[in-house]
């Protein structure tokens, strides 16, 4: 039932009568006039000078309303009865118009006095009154309706009758629930709600969505999504376009985005659901936009990813240990551990051992004086992928400059991370080559090899520019791998086998 239907009827009656010259005043002594369909009836108390055009307009407006409507003059005689009222109760306009009150046909006799008194009381009350009544249908059934009644005033401003707009209670409750749901989603929801128009620009946002987008509710309206998000906007716009064309997807989707903020970009994962909005007033579905609902699930997704990564790396360590246990040559076990560690972790790996150790494993005077030299003993092939290969049988030291990450790693007996930074590709290539690494390396992680209280060397893991830099969790995994490589390398030295 429309909230404004009462004011609309009153305005139509007054404007129609003014155009036709009618007084539009209901009076108890005014004789009834014949009416076709009820809604073409002249205004009660009119002078009879209403034009056909005004009458037709009033009839069309009343019959086109979505709410059932009837009007009564000051004596309680039904003067108007539209098509929706006929649909709800079954009584036609011809059967309803001209009856005095509702007793015996639209209301039970026992309830008629109370119903009519409550309706007619609207003549002396300001504004609209809301009531619920049980009305009778033509076939004898009962329908619980919710009514809004208000006074109809004549040109002199005095009450000349009442109008009553009504609808079935369940339909009204459904409407109120829909309105309440919309208001709650756009004000109090604990997840983001954005109404996106057909141009893929936000038209309405709730407070939660505004905070997630890093801006205010007013400033986000009408702006392209590319101004709010730096990454993930293409995927999001593609999803919105698909919903406009095909309808809502069968399940929510996780979309990773980077939100632009004054202090920098913020990487988030949003669990998104979409619904297509169509106009209920058009005969053919007309897309009004997309309802986009999302919830921030960054922490849970990161936790799932970390747990999955830990499980995978644990399985790799287990497989590497089983494979290395089958190697007769401990030096071969070194490369087995290295190859298993590379899967999903790095693009290249190098192993350097400390040179110039005596038979008892102690360093010579040069090393003790701080001049550590490293000899390359194993490396992954540069270019085409393949298993790691043993190298450095000649025992020639690698030409590492002072301050090289591998030298720092050995000197500190810990892990060292290095990064080329956000530089052009040519500068990154020079950065890698100058450190005796493959030219496509952009991120490095050096971890010390220690066994039985001695530093045996360092293992270096390298990633290309298309991958992220090494983090602390990566260093922990690299240290686990290095411990196993160090044991195999130490065993190779004890058994006298070449590294």
C-alpha positions as CSV (number, residue, x, y, z in Angstrom):
1,X,0.0,0.0,0.0
2,X,1.5,3.3,-1.0
3,X,2.2,5.7,1.8
4,X,1.3,8.7,-0.3
5,X,-1.9,7.3,-1.9
6,X,-4.1,9.4,0.4
7,X,-2.5,12.7,-0.4
8,X,-2.5,11.7,-4.1
9,X,-6.2,11.0,-4.1
10,X,-7.0,14.3,-2.3
11,X,-4.8,16.3,-4.7
12,X,-6.4,14.6,-7.7
13,X,-9.9,15.3,-6.5
14,X,-9.2,18.9,-5.8
15,X,-7.3,19.6,-8.9
16,X,-9.8,17.8,-11.1
17,X,-12.7,19.8,-9.6
18,X,-10.9,23.1,-9.9
19,X,-10.2,22.5,-13.6
20,X,-13.9,21.7,-14.1
21,X,-15.3,24.4,-11.9
22,X,-16.8,21.9,-9.4
23,X,-17.0,22.8,-5.7
24,X,-15.9,19.3,-4.7
25,X,-17.7,19.6,-1.4
26,X,-19.5,16.6,0.1
27,X,-22.8,17.3,1.5
28,X,-25.5,15.1,3.1
29,X,-28.2,16.5,0.8
30,X,-26.5,16.0,-2.4
31,X,-28.3,13.6,-4.7
32,X,-26.4,10.6,-5.9
33,X,-25.3,10.4,-9.6
34,X,-24.9,7.5,-11.8
35,X,-21.4,6.2,-12.1
36,X,-19.6,3.9,-14.6
37,X,-17.2,1.7,-12.7
38,X,-17.4,3.9,-9.6
39,X,-14.1,5.7,-10.2
40,X,-15.6,7.9,-12.9
41,X,-18.2,9.3,-10.4
42,X,-18.2,13.0,-9.9
43,X,-16.9,14.4,-6.7
44,X,-19.6,14.1,-4.0
45,X,-21.3,17.4,-3.6
46,X,-20.0,18.6,-7.0
47,X,-22.0,21.0,-9.1
48,X,-22.2,18.7,-12.0
49,X,-19.9,20.8,-14.3
50,X,-16.9,18.4,-14.2
51,X,-15.4,18.0,-17.6
52,X,-15.2,14.5,-19.2
53,X,-11.4,14.9,-19.4
54,X,-11.1,15.5,-15.7
55,X,-13.4,12.6,-14.9
56,X,-11.4,10.2,-17.2
57,X,-8.1,11.3,-15.6
58,X,-9.4,10.7,-12.1
59,X,-10.8,7.3,-13.1
60,X,-7.5,6.3,-14.7
61,X,-5.5,7.4,-11.7
62,X,-7.7,5.6,-9.2
63,X,-7.8,2.4,-11.2
64,X,-4.1,2.4,-11.9
65,X,-3.2,2.6,-8.2
66,X,-1.5,-0.4,-6.6
67,X,-3.5,0.0,-3.4
68,X,-7.1,-0.8,-2.9
69,X,-9.0,2.4,-2.4
70,X,-12.5,3.5,-1.5
71,X,-14.0,6.9,-0.5
72,X,-17.0,7.7,1.6
73,X,-18.9,11.0,1.9
74,X,-19.9,12.6,5.1
75,X,-22.9,10.3,5.4
76,X,-20.8,7.1,5.0
77,X,-22.0,6.5,1.5
78,X,-19.4,4.8,-0.7
79,X,-18.4,7.1,-3.6
80,X,-15.3,5.6,-5.1
81,X,-14.1,2.0,-5.5
82,X,-11.1,1.1,-7.6
83,X,-10.0,-2.0,-9.4
84,X,-7.6,-3.1,-6.7
85,X,-10.4,-3.0,-4.1
86,X,-12.4,-5.2,-6.5
87,X,-9.5,-7.6,-6.8
88,X,-9.0,-7.9,-3.0
89,X,-12.7,-8.3,-2.0
90,X,-14.4,-9.4,-5.2
91,X,-17.1,-6.6,-5.1
92,X,-17.3,-4.6,-8.3
93,X,-17.5,-0.9,-8.3
94,X,-21.1,-1.1,-9.5
95,X,-21.9,-3.2,-6.5
96,X,-20.1,-1.1,-4.0
97,X,-20.7,2.5,-5.0
98,X,-23.8,4.0,-3.5
99,X,-24.0,1.7,-0.5
100,X,-24.3,3.3,2.9
101,X,-21.6,1.8,5.0
102,X,-20.1,-1.7,4.9
103,X,-22.6,-3.5,7.0
104,X,-24.0,-6.7,5.6
105,X,-21.7,-6.9,2.6
106,X,-18.1,-5.9,3.2
107,X,-18.1,-6.2,7.0
108,X,-20.0,-8.5,9.4
109,X,-23.0,-6.9,11.0
110,X,-21.6,-7.3,14.5
111,X,-18.4,-5.4,13.5
112,X,-20.0,-2.8,11.1
113,X,-20.6,-0.1,13.7
114,X,-17.1,-0.2,15.1
115,X,-15.5,-0.3,11.7
116,X,-17.5,2.6,10.3
117,X,-16.9,4.7,13.5
118,X,-13.2,4.2,13.3
119,X,-13.1,5.1,9.6
120,X,-15.4,8.2,9.9
121,X,-13.4,9.4,12.9
122,X,-10.7,10.4,10.4
123,X,-12.8,13.4,9.3
124,X,-12.0,15.1,12.6
125,X,-8.5,13.8,13.2
126,X,-5.3,15.4,11.8
127,X,-3.2,13.4,9.4
128,X,-3.8,9.7,8.6
129,X,-5.0,6.9,10.8
130,X,-3.9,3.3,10.5
131,X,-6.3,0.4,11.4
132,X,-6.6,-3.3,10.8
133,X,-10.0,-4.7,9.9
134,X,-11.4,-8.1,8.9
135,X,-13.4,-7.4,5.7
136,X,-15.7,-9.8,3.9
137,X,-15.1,-11.0,0.3
138,X,-17.9,-11.5,-2.1
139,X,-17.7,-15.3,-1.9
140,X,-18.1,-15.2,1.9
141,X,-14.4,-15.3,3.0
142,X,-12.7,-13.0,5.3
143,X,-9.6,-10.9,4.6
144,X,-7.5,-9.1,7.2
145,X,-6.5,-5.7,5.8
146,X,-4.5,-2.8,7.0
147,X,-6.1,0.6,6.2
148,X,-4.9,4.2,6.1
149,X,-7.8,6.7,6.3
150,X,-7.8,10.5,6.2
151,X,-10.2,13.3,5.7
152,X,-11.1,14.6,2.2
153,X,-11.5,18.3,2.4
154,X,-13.4,20.6,0.1
155,X,-12.3,23.9,-1.3
156,X,-13.3,25.6,1.9
157,X,-11.0,23.4,3.9
158,X,-13.8,21.6,5.8
159,X,-14.0,17.8,5.9
160,X,-16.3,16.5,3.3
161,X,-15.7,12.8,3.6
162,X,-12.9,10.3,4.1
163,X,-10.8,8.0,1.8
164,X,-9.6,4.6,2.8
165,X,-6.6,3.0,1.2
166,X,-6.2,-0.7,2.2
167,X,-4.3,-3.8,1.3
168,X,-4.0,-7.3,2.6
169,X,-2.0,-7.5,5.8
170,X,0.4,-10.0,4.6
171,X,1.2,-7.9,1.5
172,X,1.7,-4.8,3.7
173,X,3.9,-6.8,6.1
174,X,6.0,-8.0,3.1
175,X,6.4,-4.5,1.9
176,X,7.4,-3.3,5.4
177,X,9.8,-6.1,5.8
178,X,11.4,-5.2,2.4
179,X,11.7,-1.6,3.4
180,X,13.1,-2.5,6.9
181,X,15.6,-4.9,5.3
182,X,16.8,-2.3,2.9
183,X,17.2,0.3,5.6
184,X,19.0,-2.2,7.9
185,X,21.4,-3.3,5.2
186,X,22.2,0.3,4.3
187,X,22.7,1.4,7.9
188,X,23.4,-1.3,10.4
189,X,24.8,-4.3,8.5
190,X,28.1,-5.7,9.7
191,X,29.2,-6.2,6.1
192,X,29.7,-3.9,3.2
193,X,26.7,-3.1,0.9
194,X,27.1,-1.1,-2.2
195,X,24.5,-0.4,-4.9
196,X,26.3,0.0,-8.2
197,X,24.5,1.7,-11.1
198,X,24.6,0.4,-14.7
199,X,27.8,2.5,-15.3
200,X,29.6,0.5,-12.6
201,X,29.7,3.5,-10.2
202,X,28.6,3.3,-6.6
203,X,25.2,4.9,-6.1
204,X,24.6,4.0,-2.4
205,X,27.0,2.7,0.2
206,X,26.5,1.8,3.8
207,X,28.9,2.9,6.6
208,X,30.7,-0.5,6.7
209,X,31.5,-0.4,2.9
210,X,32.6,3.2,3.1
211,X,35.1,2.3,5.9
212,X,36.3,-0.7,3.9
213,X,36.9,1.5,0.8
214,X,38.8,4.0,2.9
215,X,36.6,7.0,2.3
216,X,33.3,8.7,3.4
217,X,29.8,7.7,2.3
218,X,29.3,10.9,0.3
219,X,32.7,11.1,-1.4
220,X,32.5,7.6,-2.8
221,X,29.3,8.1,-4.7
222,X,29.6,8.4,-8.5
223,X,33.3,7.7,-8.6
224,X,34.8,5.0,-10.8
225,X,36.0,1.9,-8.9
226,X,39.4,2.5,-10.4
227,X,39.8,5.6,-8.2
228,X,39.1,3.6,-5.1
229,X,41.0,0.4,-5.8
230,X,44.5,0.0,-7.4
231,X,44.5,-3.8,-7.8
232,X,41.6,-6.2,-8.4
233,X,39.4,-3.5,-10.0
234,X,39.4,-5.4,-13.4
235,X,38.1,-8.6,-11.7
236,X,35.5,-6.7,-9.8
237,X,34.2,-4.8,-12.8
238,X,34.1,-8.0,-14.8
239,X,32.0,-9.6,-12.1
240,X,29.6,-6.6,-12.0
241,X,29.2,-6.6,-15.8
242,X,28.5,-10.4,-15.8
243,X,25.8,-9.9,-13.2
244,X,24.2,-7.1,-15.2
245,X,24.1,-9.3,-18.3
246,X,23.5,-12.8,-16.8
247,X,22.2,-12.4,-13.3
248,X,23.5,-13.3,-9.9
249,X,26.2,-16.0,-9.7
250,X,25.4,-19.2,-7.9
251,X,27.9,-18.7,-5.1
252,X,30.0,-15.9,-3.5
253,X,33.5,-15.2,-4.8
254,X,36.7,-14.2,-3.1
255,X,38.3,-11.1,-4.7
256,X,41.7,-9.8,-3.7
257,X,42.0,-6.0,-4.0
258,X,44.3,-3.2,-3.0
259,X,42.5,-0.2,-1.5
260,X,43.9,3.2,-2.1
261,X,44.5,5.1,1.2
262,X,46.4,8.3,2.1
263,X,49.1,6.3,3.9
264,X,49.5,3.8,1.0
265,X,47.8,0.7,-0.4
266,X,46.1,-1.9,1.7
267,X,45.8,-5.5,0.4
268,X,42.5,-7.1,1.3
269,X,40.4,-10.2,0.4
270,X,36.7,-9.6,0.1
271,X,34.1,-12.3,0.1
272,X,31.6,-10.9,-2.5
273,X,28.0,-11.7,-3.4
274,X,26.1,-10.0,-6.2
275,X,22.4,-9.6,-7.1
276,X,21.0,-7.9,-10.1
277,X,18.5,-5.1,-9.4
278,X,15.6,-4.7,-11.8
279,X,12.7,-2.2,-11.8
280,X,9.5,-3.7,-10.5
281,X,7.5,-1.1,-12.5
282,X,8.6,-2.2,-16.0
283,X,6.9,-4.9,-17.9
284,X,10.3,-6.1,-19.2
285,X,13.2,-6.5,-16.6
286,X,15.2,-3.3,-16.7
287,X,18.5,-3.6,-14.9
288,X,18.9,-0.7,-12.4
289,X,22.3,-1.9,-11.3
290,X,23.9,-4.4,-9.0
291,X,23.7,-5.0,-5.3
292,X,27.2,-5.8,-4.2
293,X,27.6,-7.3,-0.7
294,X,31.0,-8.1,0.7
295,X,32.8,-9.1,3.9
296,X,36.5,-8.7,4.7
297,X,37.9,-12.3,5.0
298,X,41.6,-11.3,4.7
299,X,42.7,-12.7,8.1
300,X,41.0,-16.1,7.6
301,X,42.2,-16.4,4.0
302,X,45.8,-15.5,5.0
303,X,45.5,-18.0,7.8
304,X,44.3,-20.7,5.4
305,X,47.1,-19.9,3.0
306,X,49.7,-20.0,5.7
307,X,48.4,-23.3,7.0
308,X,48.4,-24.8,3.5
309,X,51.9,-23.5,2.9
310,X,53.2,-25.0,6.2
311,X,51.6,-28.4,5.4
312,X,53.2,-28.4,1.9
313,X,56.6,-27.4,3.2
314,X,56.4,-30.1,5.9
315,X,55.6,-32.7,3.3
316,X,58.5,-31.5,1.2
317,X,60.9,-31.9,4.1
318,X,59.6,-35.3,4.8
319,X,59.9,-36.5,1.2
320,X,63.4,-35.0,0.9
321,X,64.5,-36.8,4.0
322,X,63.2,-40.1,2.7
323,X,64.9,-39.6,-0.7
324,X,68.2,-38.4,0.8
325,X,68.3,-41.5,3.1
326,X,68.5,-43.7,-0.1
327,X,71.5,-41.8,-1.5
328,X,74.8,-43.7,-1.1
329,X,76.8,-40.5,-1.7
330,X,76.2,-37.8,1.0
331,X,77.0,-35.1,-1.6
332,X,74.1,-36.4,-3.7
333,X,71.9,-36.1,-0.7
334,X,72.8,-32.4,-0.5
335,X,71.4,-31.8,-4.0
336,X,68.3,-33.9,-3.2
337,X,67.4,-31.6,-0.2
338,X,68.1,-28.6,-2.4
339,X,65.8,-29.7,-5.2
340,X,62.9,-30.6,-2.9
341,X,63.2,-27.2,-1.2
342,X,62.9,-25.3,-4.5
343,X,59.3,-26.4,-5.2
344,X,57.1,-23.4,-4.8
345,X,59.8,-21.6,-2.8
346,X,62.5,-20.2,-5.1
347,X,63.6,-20.2,-8.7
348,X,67.3,-20.8,-8.1
349,X,69.6,-22.1,-5.3
350,X,73.3,-22.1,-4.7
351,X,75.4,-23.8,-2.0
352,X,78.8,-22.4,-1.1
353,X,81.2,-24.1,1.5
354,X,83.8,-22.3,3.5
355,X,87.3,-22.9,2.0
356,X,90.6,-23.5,3.6
357,X,89.6,-25.8,6.5
358,X,92.1,-28.0,8.0
359,X,91.7,-31.8,8.5
360,X,90.1,-31.3,11.9
361,X,87.6,-28.9,10.4
362,X,89.0,-25.7,12.0
363,X,89.6,-22.6,10.0
364,X,93.0,-21.4,8.9
365,X,94.6,-18.1,9.8
366,X,93.0,-16.3,6.8
367,X,89.6,-17.2,7.9
368,X,90.2,-16.5,11.5
369,X,91.4,-13.0,10.5
370,X,88.0,-12.4,8.9
371,X,88.9,-13.2,5.2
372,X,86.2,-15.8,4.6
373,X,86.3,-17.5,1.2
374,X,83.5,-19.5,-0.2
375,X,83.7,-22.2,-2.8
376,X,80.6,-23.1,-5.0
377,X,79.8,-26.8,-4.6
378,X,76.2,-27.0,-6.0
379,X,73.8,-24.9,-8.0
380,X,70.6,-25.2,-10.0
381,X,71.1,-24.8,-13.7
382,X,70.5,-21.3,-15.0
383,X,68.0,-21.0,-17.8
384,X,66.2,-24.4,-18.4
385,X,64.9,-26.0,-15.3
386,X,66.5,-29.2,-14.0
387,X,68.1,-30.9,-11.0
388,X,70.9,-29.3,-9.1
389,X,74.4,-30.1,-10.1
390,X,77.6,-30.6,-8.1
391,X,80.3,-28.1,-9.0
392,X,83.5,-26.6,-7.6
393,X,85.7,-29.7,-7.6
394,X,88.7,-27.5,-8.5
395,X,88.2,-25.7,-5.2
396,X,88.4,-22.2,-6.6
397,X,86.8,-19.5,-4.4
398,X,83.8,-17.5,-5.7
399,X,84.6,-13.9,-6.4
400,X,82.3,-12.4,-3.8
401,X,82.8,-8.7,-3.0
402,X,83.1,-7.5,0.5
403,X,79.7,-7.2,2.1
404,X,78.1,-9.9,-0.1
405,X,75.0,-11.4,1.6
406,X,76.5,-14.9,1.6
407,X,79.6,-13.6,3.4
408,X,77.5,-11.7,5.9
409,X,75.5,-14.8,6.4
410,X,78.6,-16.9,7.3
411,X,80.1,-14.2,9.4
412,X,76.9,-13.6,11.4
413,X,75.9,-17.3,11.5
414,X,72.4,-16.4,10.6
415,X,70.1,-15.6,7.7
416,X,70.4,-12.5,5.5
417,X,67.8,-11.2,3.0
418,X,68.6,-9.0,0.0
419,X,66.4,-7.3,-2.6
420,X,67.0,-5.5,-5.8
421,X,64.1,-3.1,-5.0
422,X,61.8,-1.3,-7.4
423,X,64.3,-0.6,-10.2
424,X,64.2,-1.1,-14.0
425,X,64.9,-4.5,-15.3
426,X,68.3,-3.6,-16.6
427,X,69.4,-2.3,-13.2
428,X,68.0,-5.4,-11.5
429,X,70.1,-7.5,-14.0
430,X,73.2,-5.6,-13.1
431,X,72.4,-6.0,-9.4
432,X,72.2,-9.8,-9.7
433,X,75.2,-10.3,-12.0
434,X,77.5,-8.2,-9.8
435,X,76.7,-10.6,-6.9
436,X,77.5,-13.7,-9.0
437,X,73.9,-14.7,-9.2
438,X,71.8,-15.6,-12.3
439,X,70.7,-12.5,-14.2
440,X,67.0,-13.0,-13.5
441,X,67.4,-12.9,-9.7
442,X,65.7,-10.1,-7.9
443,X,65.2,-11.4,-4.3
444,X,67.7,-13.4,-2.3
445,X,67.8,-15.3,1.0
446,X,71.1,-16.6,2.4
447,X,71.1,-19.0,5.2
448,X,74.1,-20.4,7.1
449,X,75.1,-24.1,7.0
450,X,76.1,-25.3,10.5
451,X,76.8,-28.7,11.9
452,X,78.4,-29.9,15.1
453,X,79.0,-26.3,16.2
454,X,80.9,-25.4,13.0
455,X,80.0,-23.1,10.1
456,X,80.3,-25.1,6.9
457,X,79.1,-22.5,4.4
458,X,75.9,-20.9,3.1
459,X,72.9,-21.8,0.9
460,X,71.4,-19.0,-1.2
461,X,67.8,-19.1,-2.5
462,X,66.9,-16.7,-5.3
463,X,63.5,-15.5,-6.7
464,X,62.8,-13.7,-10.0
465,X,61.2,-10.2,-10.3
466,X,57.8,-11.6,-10.8
467,X,57.6,-13.1,-7.3
468,X,57.4,-11.5,-3.9
469,X,60.4,-10.9,-1.7
470,X,61.4,-13.4,1.0
471,X,59.6,-12.9,4.4
472,X,60.4,-14.1,7.9
473,X,58.4,-17.2,7.5
474,X,60.5,-18.1,4.4
475,X,63.6,-17.6,6.4
476,X,62.4,-20.2,9.0
477,X,61.8,-22.7,6.3
478,X,65.1,-22.0,4.7
479,X,66.8,-22.6,8.0
480,X,65.1,-26.0,8.3
481,X,66.4,-27.0,4.8
482,X,69.9,-25.6,5.6
483,X,70.1,-27.8,8.7
484,X,69.5,-30.9,6.7
485,X,71.9,-29.8,3.9
486,X,74.5,-29.1,6.6
487,X,74.2,-32.6,8.1
488,X,74.6,-34.2,4.6
489,X,77.6,-31.9,3.8
490,X,79.2,-32.7,7.1
491,X,78.7,-36.4,6.5
492,X,80.4,-36.0,3.1
493,X,83.4,-34.5,4.7
494,X,83.7,-37.1,7.4
495,X,83.4,-40.0,5.0
496,X,86.0,-38.4,2.8
497,X,83.7,-38.2,-0.2
498,X,84.1,-35.1,-2.5
499,X,81.6,-32.3,-2.1
